[in-house]
Amino acid sequence: MSMKTDIKTEIAMLLLKKGWTREKLVKEMGSRLNKKYSSSNLGNKLRLETIPYREIKLIADILGYDIEFVDRDKK
């Protein structure tokens, strides 16, 4: 994903690739976080780009992705 792509678009693209809806993701997040989590809550965090990194890691885990930092100087 490019640096110009916002987190909302990146998550939407990942959901599409996996065939998931945001509602399905939210339900799984709520289950794993053991708290009420709504689609509008996630939507607001993504739109405002205020989603915590721990929730980004959780989304990646739920969807079967790893987050990796790659040293661009070593490519």
N, CA, C and O atoms as a Tripos MOL2 file, in Angstrom:
@<TRIPOS>MOLECULE
protein
  300   299    75     0     0
PROTEIN
NO_CHARGES

@<TRIPOS>ATOM
      1 N           0.8490   -1.1760    0.0000 N.3       1 MET1
      2 CA          0.0000    0.0000    0.0000 C.3       1 MET1
      3 C           0.8980    1.2430    0.0000 C.2       1 MET1
      4 O           1.9610    1.2550    0.6210 O.2       1 MET1
      5 N           0.4720    2.2420   -0.6770 N.am      2 SER2
      6 CA          1.3000    3.4420   -0.7640 C.3       2 SER2
      7 C           1.0910    4.3300    0.4460 C.2       2 SER2
      8 O           0.1220    4.1830    1.1910 O.2       2 SER2
      9 N           2.0190    5.2500    0.6250 N.am      3 MET3
     10 CA          1.9320    6.1900    1.7450 C.3       3 MET3
     11 C           0.7370    7.1260    1.5860 C.2       3 MET3
     12 O           0.2950    7.7330    2.5620 O.2       3 MET3
     13 N           0.2180    7.2490    0.3820 N.am      4 LYS4
     14 CA         -0.9050    8.1540    0.1390 C.3       4 LYS4
     15 C          -2.2450    7.5100    0.4900 C.2       4 LYS4
     16 O          -3.2510    8.2080    0.6180 O.2       4 LYS4
     17 N          -2.2670    6.1830    0.6450 N.am      5 THR5
     18 CA         -3.5030    5.4860    0.9620 C.3       5 THR5
     19 C          -3.8000    5.6530    2.4500 C.2       5 THR5
     20 O          -2.9350    5.3980    3.2880 O.2       5 THR5
     21 N          -5.0180    6.0790    2.7810 N.am      6 ASP6
     22 CA         -5.3590    6.2380    4.1880 C.3       6 ASP6
     23 C          -5.7650    4.9000    4.7960 C.2       6 ASP6
     24 O          -6.0420    3.9420    4.0740 O.2       6 ASP6
     25 N          -5.7990    4.8380    6.1220 N.am      7 ILE7
     26 CA         -6.0710    3.5960    6.8270 C.3       7 ILE7
     27 C          -7.4720    3.0680    6.5200 C.2       7 ILE7
     28 O          -7.6760    1.8570    6.4390 O.2       7 ILE7
     29 N          -8.4180    3.9590    6.3520 N.am      8 LYS8
     30 CA         -9.7940    3.5450    6.0400 C.3       8 LYS8
     31 C          -9.8270    2.7610    4.7250 C.2       8 LYS8
     32 O         -10.4720    1.7170    4.6380 O.2       8 LYS8
     33 N          -9.1370    3.2630    3.7170 N.am      9 THR9
     34 CA         -9.0890    2.6110    2.4150 C.3       9 THR9
     35 C          -8.3290    1.2890    2.5010 C.2       9 THR9
     36 O          -8.7370    0.2950    1.8990 O.2       9 THR9
     37 N          -7.2280    1.2770    3.2460 N.am     10 GLU10
     38 CA         -6.4460    0.0480    3.3840 C.3      10 GLU10
     39 C          -7.2660   -1.0560    4.0410 C.2      10 GLU10
     40 O          -7.2500   -2.1970    3.5790 O.2      10 GLU10
     41 N          -7.9850   -0.7250    5.1190 N.am     11 ILE11
     42 CA         -8.8150   -1.7220    5.8040 C.3      11 ILE11
     43 C          -9.9340   -2.1880    4.8730 C.2      11 ILE11
     44 O         -10.2310   -3.3810    4.8120 O.2      11 ILE11
     45 N         -10.5470   -1.2660    4.1590 N.am     12 ALA12
     46 CA        -11.6150   -1.6320    3.2190 C.3      12 ALA12
     47 C         -11.0880   -2.5880    2.1530 C.2      12 ALA12
     48 O         -11.7810   -3.5380    1.7880 O.2      12 ALA12
     49 N          -9.8870   -2.3590    1.6490 N.am     13 MET13
     50 CA         -9.3000   -3.2220    0.6290 C.3      13 MET13
     51 C          -8.9980   -4.6070    1.1960 C.2      13 MET13
     52 O          -9.2110   -5.6140    0.5210 O.2      13 MET13
     53 N          -8.5070   -4.6630    2.4280 N.am     14 LEU14
     54 CA         -8.2270   -5.9530    3.0570 C.3      14 LEU14
     55 C          -9.5150   -6.7390    3.2870 C.2      14 LEU14
     56 O          -9.5630   -7.9480    3.0590 O.2      14 LEU14
     57 N         -10.5600   -6.0410    3.7420 N.am     15 LEU15
     58 CA        -11.8520   -6.7000    3.9500 C.3      15 LEU15
     59 C         -12.3730   -7.2770    2.6370 C.2      15 LEU15
     60 O         -12.8630   -8.4060    2.5940 O.2      15 LEU15
     61 N         -12.2650   -6.5070    1.5920 N.am     16 LEU16
     62 CA        -12.7250   -6.9460    0.2760 C.3      16 LEU16
     63 C         -11.9590   -8.1870   -0.1900 C.2      16 LEU16
     64 O         -12.5560   -9.1370   -0.6960 O.2      16 LEU16
     65 N         -10.6330   -8.1710   -0.0150 N.am     17 LYS17
     66 CA         -9.8010   -9.3160   -0.4120 C.3      17 LYS17
     67 C         -10.2050  -10.5870    0.3230 C.2      17 LYS17
     68 O         -10.1820  -11.6770   -0.2490 O.2      17 LYS17
     69 N         -10.5760  -10.4430    1.5970 N.am     18 LYS18
     70 CA        -10.9300  -11.5950    2.4130 C.3      18 LYS18
     71 C         -12.4120  -11.9540    2.3320 C.2      18 LYS18
     72 O         -12.8340  -12.9890    2.8480 O.2      18 LYS18
     73 N         -13.2050  -11.0870    1.6780 N.am     19 GLY19
     74 CA        -14.6300  -11.3500    1.5770 C.3      19 GLY19
     75 C         -15.3830  -11.0920    2.8710 C.2      19 GLY19
     76 O         -16.4310  -11.6900    3.1170 O.2      19 GLY19
     77 N         -14.8540  -10.2100    3.6890 N.am     20 TRP20
     78 CA        -15.4640   -9.8680    4.9750 C.3      20 TRP20
     79 C         -16.2120   -8.5480    4.8450 C.2      20 TRP20
     80 O         -15.8850   -7.7120    4.0030 O.2      20 TRP20
     81 N         -17.2220   -8.3770    5.6960 N.am     21 THR21
     82 CA        -17.8970   -7.0840    5.8270 C.3      21 THR21
     83 C         -17.3360   -6.3920    7.0610 C.2      21 THR21
     84 O         -16.7290   -7.0290    7.9220 O.2      21 THR21
     85 N         -17.5430   -5.0930    7.1360 N.am     22 ARG22
     86 CA        -17.1060   -4.3710    8.3260 C.3      22 ARG22
     87 C         -17.8640   -4.8810    9.5510 C.2      22 ARG22
     88 O         -17.3070   -4.9450   10.6470 O.2      22 ARG22
     89 N         -19.1330   -5.2430    9.3650 N.am     23 GLU23
     90 CA        -19.9390   -5.7440   10.4740 C.3      23 GLU23
     91 C         -19.3670   -7.0520   11.0310 C.2      23 GLU23
     92 O         -19.3350   -7.2560   12.2450 O.2      23 GLU23
     93 N         -18.9170   -7.9330   10.1350 N.am     24 LYS24
     94 CA        -18.3170   -9.1890   10.5780 C.3      24 LYS24
     95 C         -17.0260   -8.9130   11.3490 C.2      24 LYS24
     96 O         -16.7660   -9.5330   12.3800 O.2      24 LYS24
     97 N         -16.2260   -7.9830   10.8440 N.am     25 LEU25
     98 CA        -14.9830   -7.6030   11.5150 C.3      25 LEU25
     99 C         -15.2680   -7.0320   12.8930 C.2      25 LEU25
    100 O         -14.6130   -7.3960   13.8690 O.2      25 LEU25
    101 N         -16.2380   -6.1420   12.9720 N.am     26 VAL26
    102 CA        -16.5870   -5.4930   14.2430 C.3      26 VAL26
    103 C         -17.0540   -6.5290   15.2660 C.2      26 VAL26
    104 O         -16.7010   -6.4520   16.4430 O.2      26 VAL26
    105 N         -17.8390   -7.4840   14.8160 N.am     27 LYS27
    106 CA        -18.3270   -8.5320   15.7140 C.3      27 LYS27
    107 C         -17.1520   -9.3300   16.2820 C.2      27 LYS27
    108 O         -17.1140   -9.6160   17.4790 O.2      27 LYS27
    109 N         -16.2030   -9.6870   15.4300 N.am     28 GLU28
    110 CA        -15.0330  -10.4380   15.8860 C.3      28 GLU28
    111 C         -14.1550   -9.5870   16.8000 C.2      28 GLU28
    112 O         -13.6180  -10.0920   17.7860 O.2      28 GLU28
    113 N         -14.0050   -8.3070   16.4830 N.am     29 MET29
    114 CA        -13.2140   -7.4220   17.3440 C.3      29 MET29
    115 C         -13.8450   -7.3230   18.7260 C.2      29 MET29
    116 O         -13.1490   -7.4090   19.7380 O.2      29 MET29
    117 N         -15.1560   -7.1420   18.7690 N.am     30 GLY30
    118 CA        -15.8570   -7.0610   20.0460 C.3      30 GLY30
    119 C         -15.6780   -8.3230   20.8610 C.2      30 GLY30
    120 O         -15.4960   -8.2680   22.0770 O.2      30 GLY30
    121 N         -15.7280   -9.4530   20.1920 N.am     31 SER31
    122 CA        -15.5450  -10.7400   20.8680 C.3      31 SER31
    123 C         -14.1380  -10.8510   21.4500 C.2      31 SER31
    124 O         -13.9670  -11.2590   22.5990 O.2      31 SER31
    125 N         -13.1530  -10.4950   20.6680 N.am     32 ARG32
    126 CA        -11.7630  -10.6110   21.1320 C.3      32 ARG32
    127 C         -11.4050   -9.5740   22.1820 C.2      32 ARG32
    128 O         -10.6060   -9.8460   23.0790 O.2      32 ARG32
    129 N         -11.9950   -8.3740   22.0760 N.am     33 LEU33
    130 CA        -11.7170   -7.3260   23.0510 C.3      33 LEU33
    131 C         -12.6040   -7.4560   24.2850 C.2      33 LEU33
    132 O         -12.4020   -6.7680   25.2860 O.2      33 LEU33
    133 N         -13.5930   -8.3520   24.2000 N.am     34 ASN34
    134 CA        -14.5380   -8.5710   25.2840 C.3      34 ASN34
    135 C         -15.2470   -7.2740   25.6900 C.2      34 ASN34
    136 O         -15.3990   -6.9630   26.8710 O.2      34 ASN34
    137 N         -15.6740   -6.5270   24.6570 N.am     35 LYS35
    138 CA        -16.4230   -5.2970   24.8980 C.3      35 LYS35
    139 C         -17.2990   -5.0000   23.6920 C.2      35 LYS35
    140 O         -17.0990   -5.5480   22.6070 O.2      35 LYS35
    141 N         -18.2660   -4.1270   23.9000 N.am     36 LYS36
    142 CA        -19.1460   -3.7270   22.8110 C.3      36 LYS36
    143 C         -18.3560   -2.8610   21.8310 C.2      36 LYS36
    144 O         -17.6890   -1.9020   22.2190 O.2      36 LYS36
    145 N         -18.4480   -3.2180   20.5780 N.am     37 TYR37
    146 CA        -17.7220   -2.4980   19.5380 C.3      37 TYR37
    147 C         -18.6740   -2.3640   18.3670 C.2      37 TYR37
    148 O         -19.2240   -3.3650   17.9070 O.2      37 TYR37
    149 N         -18.8800   -1.1610   17.8770 N.am     38 SER38
    150 CA        -19.8660   -0.9550   16.8090 C.3      38 SER38
    151 C         -19.1940   -0.5670   15.4960 C.2      38 SER38
    152 O         -18.0590   -0.0910   15.4680 O.2      38 SER38
    153 N         -19.9260   -0.7840   14.4210 N.am     39 SER39
    154 CA        -19.4410   -0.4250   13.0960 C.3      39 SER39
    155 C         -19.2150    1.0850   13.0000 C.2      39 SER39
    156 O         -18.2480    1.5350   12.3850 O.2      39 SER39
    157 N         -20.1040    1.8570   13.6050 N.am     40 SER40
    158 CA        -19.9370    3.3170   13.5470 C.3      40 SER40
    159 C         -18.7130    3.7540   14.3500 C.2      40 SER40
    160 O         -18.0260    4.7040   13.9720 O.2      40 SER40
    161 N         -18.4410    3.0590   15.4600 N.am     41 ASN41
    162 CA        -17.2610    3.3670   16.2630 C.3      41 ASN41
    163 C         -15.9970    3.1340   15.4410 C.2      41 ASN41
    164 O         -15.1130    3.9890   15.3960 O.2      41 ASN41
    165 N         -15.9170    1.9710   14.7900 N.am     42 LEU42
    166 CA        -14.7610    1.6770   13.9500 C.3      42 LEU42
    167 C         -14.6880    2.6520   12.7820 C.2      42 LEU42
    168 O         -13.6110    3.1490   12.4540 O.2      42 LEU42
    169 N         -15.8240    2.9260   12.1560 N.am     43 GLY43
    170 CA        -15.8560    3.8560   11.0310 C.3      43 GLY43
    171 C         -15.3340    5.2370   11.3980 C.2      43 GLY43
    172 O         -14.5900    5.8520   10.6340 O.2      43 GLY43
    173 N         -15.7280    5.7180   12.5660 N.am     44 ASN44
    174 CA        -15.2570    7.0350   13.0270 C.3      44 ASN44
    175 C         -13.7540    7.0250   13.2720 C.2      44 ASN44
    176 O         -13.0530    7.9580   12.8830 O.2      44 ASN44
    177 N         -13.2590    5.9710   13.9160 N.am     45 LYS45
    178 CA        -11.8190    5.8830   14.1790 C.3      45 LYS45
    179 C         -11.0250    5.8450   12.8700 C.2      45 LYS45
    180 O          -9.9640    6.4600   12.7560 O.2      45 LYS45
    181 N         -11.5510    5.1190   11.8920 N.am     46 LEU46
    182 CA        -10.8580    5.0430   10.6040 C.3      46 LEU46
    183 C         -10.9400    6.3650    9.8480 C.2      46 LEU46
    184 O          -9.9510    6.8240    9.2780 O.2      46 LEU46
    185 N         -12.1170    6.9690    9.8480 N.am     47 ARG47
    186 CA        -12.3040    8.2360    9.1260 C.3      47 ARG47
    187 C         -11.4340    9.3430    9.7180 C.2      47 ARG47
    188 O         -10.8390   10.1370    8.9900 O.2      47 ARG47
    189 N         -11.3680    9.3840   11.0500 N.am     48 LEU48
    190 CA        -10.6000   10.4310   11.7290 C.3      48 LEU48
    191 C          -9.1280   10.0520   11.9040 C.2      48 LEU48
    192 O          -8.3190   10.8520   12.3740 O.2      48 LEU48
    193 N          -8.8010    8.8190   11.5180 N.am     49 GLU49
    194 CA         -7.4460    8.2900   11.6720 C.3      49 GLU49
    195 C          -6.9700    8.3660   13.1200 C.2      49 GLU49
    196 O          -5.8490    8.7900   13.4030 O.2      49 GLU49
    197 N          -7.8540    7.9420   14.0330 N.am     50 THR50
    198 CA         -7.5340    7.9360   15.4600 C.3      50 THR50
    199 C          -7.5300    6.5190   16.0260 C.2      50 THR50
    200 O          -7.5330    6.3430   17.2440 O.2      50 THR50
    201 N          -7.5220    5.5250   15.1720 N.am     51 ILE51
    202 CA         -7.5530    4.1420   15.6310 C.3      51 ILE51
    203 C          -6.2120    3.7640   16.2570 C.2      51 ILE51
    204 O          -5.1590    3.9970   15.6620 O.2      51 ILE51
    205 N          -6.2510    3.1820   17.4580 N.am     52 PRO52
    206 CA         -4.9860    2.8090   18.1080 C.3      52 PRO52
    207 C          -4.2670    1.6950   17.3530 C.2      52 PRO52
    208 O          -4.8950    0.8650   16.6960 O.2      52 PRO52
    209 N          -2.9660    1.6910   17.4560 N.am     53 TYR53
    210 CA         -2.1470    0.6850   16.7770 C.3      53 TYR53
    211 C          -2.5270   -0.7170   17.2370 C.2      53 TYR53
    212 O          -2.5210   -1.6470   16.4310 O.2      53 TYR53
    213 N          -2.8550   -0.8890   18.5100 N.am     54 ARG54
    214 CA         -3.2340   -2.2200   19.0000 C.3      54 ARG54
    215 C          -4.4760   -2.7330   18.2840 C.2      54 ARG54
    216 O          -4.6040   -3.9390   18.0690 O.2      54 ARG54
    217 N          -5.4000   -1.8400   17.9100 N.am     55 GLU55
    218 CA         -6.5850   -2.2580   17.1640 C.3      55 GLU55
    219 C          -6.2390   -2.5620   15.7030 C.2      55 GLU55
    220 O          -6.8520   -3.4390   15.0940 O.2      55 GLU55
    221 N          -5.2810   -1.8590   15.1490 N.am     56 ILE56
    222 CA         -4.7990   -2.1620   13.7980 C.3      56 ILE56
    223 C          -4.1700   -3.5530   13.8020 C.2      56 ILE56
    224 O          -4.4070   -4.3460   12.8900 O.2      56 ILE56
    225 N          -3.3630   -3.8530   14.8340 N.am     57 LYS57
    226 CA         -2.7520   -5.1810   14.9410 C.3      57 LYS57
    227 C          -3.8240   -6.2500   15.0860 C.2      57 LYS57
    228 O          -3.7030   -7.3320   14.5130 O.2      57 LYS57
    229 N          -4.8650   -5.9550   15.8430 N.am     58 LEU58
    230 CA         -5.9600   -6.9040   16.0250 C.3      58 LEU58
    231 C          -6.6740   -7.1630   14.6980 C.2      58 LEU58
    232 O          -6.9550   -8.3130   14.3630 O.2      58 LEU58
    233 N          -6.9660   -6.1160   13.9490 N.am     59 ILE59
    234 CA         -7.6120   -6.2660   12.6420 C.3      59 ILE59
    235 C          -6.7420   -7.1270   11.7270 C.2      59 ILE59
    236 O          -7.2430   -8.0290   11.0550 O.2      59 ILE59
    237 N          -5.4530   -6.8480   11.7050 N.am     60 ALA60
    238 CA         -4.5360   -7.6380   10.8720 C.3      60 ALA60
    239 C          -4.5840   -9.1080   11.2940 C.2      60 ALA60
    240 O          -4.6400   -9.9950   10.4430 O.2      60 ALA60
    241 N          -4.5620   -9.3650   12.5830 N.am     61 ASP61
    242 CA         -4.5970  -10.7360   13.0740 C.3      61 ASP61
    243 C          -5.9010  -11.4290   12.6890 C.2      61 ASP61
    244 O          -5.8860  -12.5690   12.2240 O.2      61 ASP61
    245 N          -7.0090  -10.7580   12.8780 N.am     62 ILE62
    246 CA         -8.3150  -11.3240   12.5370 C.3      62 ILE62
    247 C          -8.3730  -11.6960   11.0630 C.2      62 ILE62
    248 O          -8.8970  -12.7500   10.7010 O.2      62 ILE62
    249 N          -7.8350  -10.8310   10.2200 N.am     63 LEU63
    250 CA         -7.8910  -11.0600    8.7760 C.3      63 LEU63
    251 C          -6.7560  -11.9580    8.2560 C.2      63 LEU63
    252 O          -6.6940  -12.2650    7.0660 O.2      63 LEU63
    253 N          -5.8660  -12.3700    9.1610 N.am     64 GLY64
    254 CA         -4.8030  -13.2860    8.7700 C.3      64 GLY64
    255 C          -3.5810  -12.6180    8.1760 C.2      64 GLY64
    256 O          -2.8820  -13.2120    7.3550 O.2      64 GLY64
    257 N          -3.3180  -11.3920    8.5810 N.am     65 TYR65
    258 CA         -2.1500  -10.6590    8.0880 C.3      65 TYR65
    259 C          -1.1730  -10.3920    9.2190 C.2      65 TYR65
    260 O          -1.5550  -10.3480   10.3880 O.2      65 TYR65
    261 N           0.0920  -10.2160    8.8610 N.am     66 ASP66
    262 CA          1.1200   -9.7680    9.7880 C.3      66 ASP66
    263 C           1.5080   -8.3490    9.3960 C.2      66 ASP66
    264 O           1.4940   -7.9890    8.2190 O.2      66 ASP66
    265 N           1.8490   -7.5610   10.3850 N.am     67 ILE67
    266 CA          2.3730   -6.2200   10.1310 C.3      67 ILE67
    267 C           3.8820   -6.3110   10.3000 C.2      67 ILE67
    268 O           4.3830   -6.8100   11.3070 O.2      67 ILE67
    269 N           4.5830   -5.8250    9.3060 N.am     68 GLU68
    270 CA          6.0370   -5.9210    9.3330 C.3      68 GLU68
    271 C           6.6460   -4.5840    8.9490 C.2      68 GLU68
    272 O           6.2070   -3.9390    7.9970 O.2      68 GLU68
    273 N           7.6500   -4.1770    9.6910 N.am     69 PHE69
    274 CA          8.3930   -2.9730    9.3300 C.3      69 PHE69
    275 C           9.6130   -3.4150    8.5430 C.2      69 PHE69
    276 O          10.3880   -4.2520    9.0040 O.2      69 PHE69
    277 N           9.7800   -2.8540    7.3600 N.am     70 VAL70
    278 CA         10.8610   -3.2420    6.4750 C.3      70 VAL70
    279 C          11.7970   -2.0430    6.3030 C.2      70 VAL70
    280 O          11.3730   -0.9400    5.9570 O.2      70 VAL70
    281 N          13.0540   -2.2930    6.5510 N.am     71 ASP71
    282 CA         14.0700   -1.2520    6.3940 C.3      71 ASP71
    283 C          14.2520   -0.9820    4.9000 C.2      71 ASP71
    284 O          14.7700   -1.8330    4.1760 O.2      71 ASP71
    285 N          13.8350    0.1820    4.4420 N.am     72 ARG72
    286 CA         13.9110    0.5180    3.0170 C.3      72 ARG72
    287 C          15.3460    0.5700    2.5190 C.2      72 ARG72
    288 O          15.6090    0.3350    1.3390 O.2      72 ARG72
    289 N          16.2730    0.8780    3.4170 N.am     73 ASP73
    290 CA         17.6830    0.9430    3.0230 C.3      73 ASP73
    291 C          18.2620   -0.4460    2.7580 C.2      73 ASP73
    292 O          19.3060   -0.5670    2.1160 O.2      73 ASP73
    293 N          17.5970   -1.4900    3.2440 N.am     74 LYS74
    294 CA         18.0940   -2.8520    3.0810 C.3      74 LYS74
    295 C          17.4250   -3.5910    1.9360 C.2      74 LYS74
    296 O          17.7570   -4.7470    1.6730 O.2      74 LYS74
    297 N          16.4810   -2.9420    1.2430 N.am     75 LYS75
    298 CA         15.7720   -3.5910    0.1380 C.3      75 LYS75
    299 C          16.6780   -3.8080   -1.0420 C.2      75 LYS75
    300 O          16.2450   -4.3440   -2.0630 O.2      75 LYS75
@<TRIPOS>BOND
     1     1     2 1
     2     2     3 1
     3     3     4 2
     4     3     5 am
     5     5     6 1
     6     6     7 1
     7     7     8 2
     8     7     9 am
     9     9    10 1
    10    10    11 1
    11    11    12 2
    12    11    13 am
    13    13    14 1
    14    14    15 1
    15    15    16 2
    16    15    17 am
    17    17    18 1
    18    18    19 1
    19    19    20 2
    20    19    21 am
    21    21    22 1
    22    22    23 1
    23    23    24 2
    24    23    25 am
    25    25    26 1
    26    26    27 1
    27    27    28 2
    28    27    29 am
    29    29    30 1
    30    30    31 1
    31    31    32 2
    32    31    33 am
    33    33    34 1
    34    34    35 1
    35    35    36 2
    36    35    37 am
    37    37    38 1
    38    38    39 1
    39    39    40 2
    40    39    41 am
    41    41    42 1
    42    42    43 1
    43    43    44 2
    44    43    45 am
    45    45    46 1
    46    46    47 1
    47    47    48 2
    48    47    49 am
    49    49    50 1
    50    50    51 1
    51    51    52 2
    52    51    53 am
    53    53    54 1
    54    54    55 1
    55    55    56 2
    56    55    57 am
    57    57    58 1
    58    58    59 1
    59    59    60 2
    60    59    61 am
    61    61    62 1
    62    62    63 1
    63    63    64 2
    64    63    65 am
    65    65    66 1
    66    66    67 1
    67    67    68 2
    68    67    69 am
    69    69    70 1
    70    70    71 1
    71    71    72 2
    72    71    73 am
    73    73    74 1
    74    74    75 1
    75    75    76 2
    76    75    77 am
    77    77    78 1
    78    78    79 1
    79    79    80 2
    80    79    81 am
    81    81    82 1
    82    82    83 1
    83    83    84 2
    84    83    85 am
    85    85    86 1
    86    86    87 1
    87    87    88 2
    88    87    89 am
    89    89    90 1
    90    90    91 1
    91    91    92 2
    92    91    93 am
    93    93    94 1
    94    94    95 1
    95    95    96 2
    96    95    97 am
    97    97    98 1
    98    98    99 1
    99    99   100 2
   100    99   101 am
   101   101   102 1
   102   102   103 1
   103   103   104 2
   104   103   105 am
   105   105   106 1
   106   106   107 1
   107   107   108 2
   108   107   109 am
   109   109   110 1
   110   110   111 1
   111   111   112 2
   112   111   113 am
   113   113   114 1
   114   114   115 1
   115   115   116 2
   116   115   117 am
   117   117   118 1
   118   118   119 1
   119   119   120 2
   120   119   121 am
   121   121   122 1
   122   122   123 1
   123   123   124 2
   124   123   125 am
   125   125   126 1
   126   126   127 1
   127   127   128 2
   128   127   129 am
   129   129   130 1
   130   130   131 1
   131   131   132 2
   132   131   133 am
   133   133   134 1
   134   134   135 1
   135   135   136 2
   136   135   137 am
   137   137   138 1
   138   138   139 1
   139   139   140 2
   140   139   141 am
   141   141   142 1
   142   142   143 1
   143   143   144 2
   144   143   145 am
   145   145   146 1
   146   146   147 1
   147   147   148 2
   148   147   149 am
   149   149   150 1
   150   150   151 1
   151   151   152 2
   152   151   153 am
   153   153   154 1
   154   154   155 1
   155   155   156 2
   156   155   157 am
   157   157   158 1
   158   158   159 1
   159   159   160 2
   160   159   161 am
   161   161   162 1
   162   162   163 1
   163   163   164 2
   164   163   165 am
   165   165   166 1
   166   166   167 1
   167   167   168 2
   168   167   169 am
   169   169   170 1
   170   170   171 1
   171   171   172 2
   172   171   173 am
   173   173   174 1
   174   174   175 1
   175   175   176 2
   176   175   177 am
   177   177   178 1
   178   178   179 1
   179   179   180 2
   180   179   181 am
   181   181   182 1
   182   182   183 1
   183   183   184 2
   184   183   185 am
   185   185   186 1
   186   186   187 1
   187   187   188 2
   188   187   189 am
   189   189   190 1
   190   190   191 1
   191   191   192 2
   192   191   193 am
   193   193   194 1
   194   194   195 1
   195   195   196 2
   196   195   197 am
   197   197   198 1
   198   198   199 1
   199   199   200 2
   200   199   201 am
   201   201   202 1
   202   202   203 1
   203   203   204 2
   204   203   205 am
   205   205   206 1
   206   206   207 1
   207   207   208 2
   208   207   209 am
   209   209   210 1
   210   210   211 1
   211   211   212 2
   212   211   213 am
   213   213   214 1
   214   214   215 1
   215   215   216 2
   216   215   217 am
   217   217   218 1
   218   218   219 1
   219   219   220 2
   220   219   221 am
   221   221   222 1
   222   222   223 1
   223   223   224 2
   224   223   225 am
   225   225   226 1
   226   226   227 1
   227   227   228 2
   228   227   229 am
   229   229   230 1
   230   230   231 1
   231   231   232 2
   232   231   233 am
   233   233   234 1
   234   234   235 1
   235   235   236 2
   236   235   237 am
   237   237   238 1
   238   238   239 1
   239   239   240 2
   240   239   241 am
   241   241   242 1
   242   242   243 1
   243   243   244 2
   244   243   245 am
   245   245   246 1
   246   246   247 1
   247   247   248 2
   248   247   249 am
   249   249   250 1
   250   250   251 1
   251   251   252 2
   252   251   253 am
   253   253   254 1
   254   254   255 1
   255   255   256 2
   256   255   257 am
   257   257   258 1
   258   258   259 1
   259   259   260 2
   260   259   261 am
   261   261   262 1
   262   262   263 1
   263   263   264 2
   264   263   265 am
   265   265   266 1
   266   266   267 1
   267   267   268 2
   268   267   269 am
   269   269   270 1
   270   270   271 1
   271   271   272 2
   272   271   273 am
   273   273   274 1
   274   274   275 1
   275   275   276 2
   276   275   277 am
   277   277   278 1
   278   278   279 1
   279   279   280 2
   280   279   281 am
   281   281   282 1
   282   282   283 1
   283   283   284 2
   284   283   285 am
   285   285   286 1
   286   286   287 1
   287   287   288 2
   288   287   289 am
   289   289   290 1
   290   290   291 1
   291   291   292 2
   292   291   293 am
   293   293   294 1
   294   294   295 1
   295   295   296 2
   296   295   297 am
   297   297   298 1
   298   298   299 1
   299   299   300 2
@<TRIPOS>SUBSTRUCTURE
     1 MET1         2 RESIDUE 1 A MET
     2 SER2         6 RESIDUE 1 A SER
     3 MET3        10 RESIDUE 1 A MET
     4 LYS4        14 RESIDUE 1 A LYS
     5 THR5        18 RESIDUE 1 A THR
     6 ASP6        22 RESIDUE 1 A ASP
     7 ILE7        26 RESIDUE 1 A ILE
     8 LYS8        30 RESIDUE 1 A LYS
     9 THR9        34 RESIDUE 1 A THR
    10 GLU10       38 RESIDUE 1 A GLU
    11 ILE11       42 RESIDUE 1 A ILE
    12 ALA12       46 RESIDUE 1 A ALA
    13 MET13       50 RESIDUE 1 A MET
    14 LEU14       54 RESIDUE 1 A LEU
    15 LEU15       58 RESIDUE 1 A LEU
    16 LEU16       62 RESIDUE 1 A LEU
    17 LYS17       66 RESIDUE 1 A LYS
    18 LYS18       70 RESIDUE 1 A LYS
    19 GLY19       74 RESIDUE 1 A GLY
    20 TRP20       78 RESIDUE 1 A TRP
    21 THR21       82 RESIDUE 1 A THR
    22 ARG22       86 RESIDUE 1 A ARG
    23 GLU23       90 RESIDUE 1 A GLU
    24 LYS24       94 RESIDUE 1 A LYS
    25 LEU25       98 RESIDUE 1 A LEU
    26 VAL26      102 RESIDUE 1 A VAL
    27 LYS27      106 RESIDUE 1 A LYS
    28 GLU28      110 RESIDUE 1 A GLU
    29 MET29      114 RESIDUE 1 A MET
    30 GLY30      118 RESIDUE 1 A GLY
    31 SER31      122 RESIDUE 1 A SER
    32 ARG32      126 RESIDUE 1 A ARG
    33 LEU33      130 RESIDUE 1 A LEU
    34 ASN34      134 RESIDUE 1 A ASN
    35 LYS35      138 RESIDUE 1 A LYS
    36 LYS36      142 RESIDUE 1 A LYS
    37 TYR37      146 RESIDUE 1 A TYR
    38 SER38      150 RESIDUE 1 A SER
    39 SER39      154 RESIDUE 1 A SER
    40 SER40      158 RESIDUE 1 A SER
    41 ASN41      162 RESIDUE 1 A ASN
    42 LEU42      166 RESIDUE 1 A LEU
    43 GLY43      170 RESIDUE 1 A GLY
    44 ASN44      174 RESIDUE 1 A ASN
    45 LYS45      178 RESIDUE 1 A LYS
    46 LEU46      182 RESIDUE 1 A LEU
    47 ARG47      186 RESIDUE 1 A ARG
    48 LEU48      190 RESIDUE 1 A LEU
    49 GLU49      194 RESIDUE 1 A GLU
    50 THR50      198 RESIDUE 1 A THR
    51 ILE51      202 RESIDUE 1 A ILE
    52 PRO52      206 RESIDUE 1 A PRO
    53 TYR53      210 RESIDUE 1 A TYR
    54 ARG54      214 RESIDUE 1 A ARG
    55 GLU55      218 RESIDUE 1 A GLU
    56 ILE56      222 RESIDUE 1 A ILE
    57 LYS57      226 RESIDUE 1 A LYS
    58 LEU58      230 RESIDUE 1 A LEU
    59 ILE59      234 RESIDUE 1 A ILE
    60 ALA60      238 RESIDUE 1 A ALA
    61 ASP61      242 RESIDUE 1 A ASP
    62 ILE62      246 RESIDUE 1 A ILE
    63 LEU63      250 RESIDUE 1 A LEU
    64 GLY64      254 RESIDUE 1 A GLY
    65 TYR65      258 RESIDUE 1 A TYR
    66 ASP66      262 RESIDUE 1 A ASP
    67 ILE67      266 RESIDUE 1 A ILE
    68 GLU68      270 RESIDUE 1 A GLU
    69 PHE69      274 RESIDUE 1 A PHE
    70 VAL70      278 RESIDUE 1 A VAL
    71 ASP71      282 RESIDUE 1 A ASP
    72 ARG72      286 RESIDUE 1 A ARG
    73 ASP73      290 RESIDUE 1 A ASP
    74 LYS74      294 RESIDUE 1 A LYS
    75 LYS75      298 RESIDUE 1 A LYS
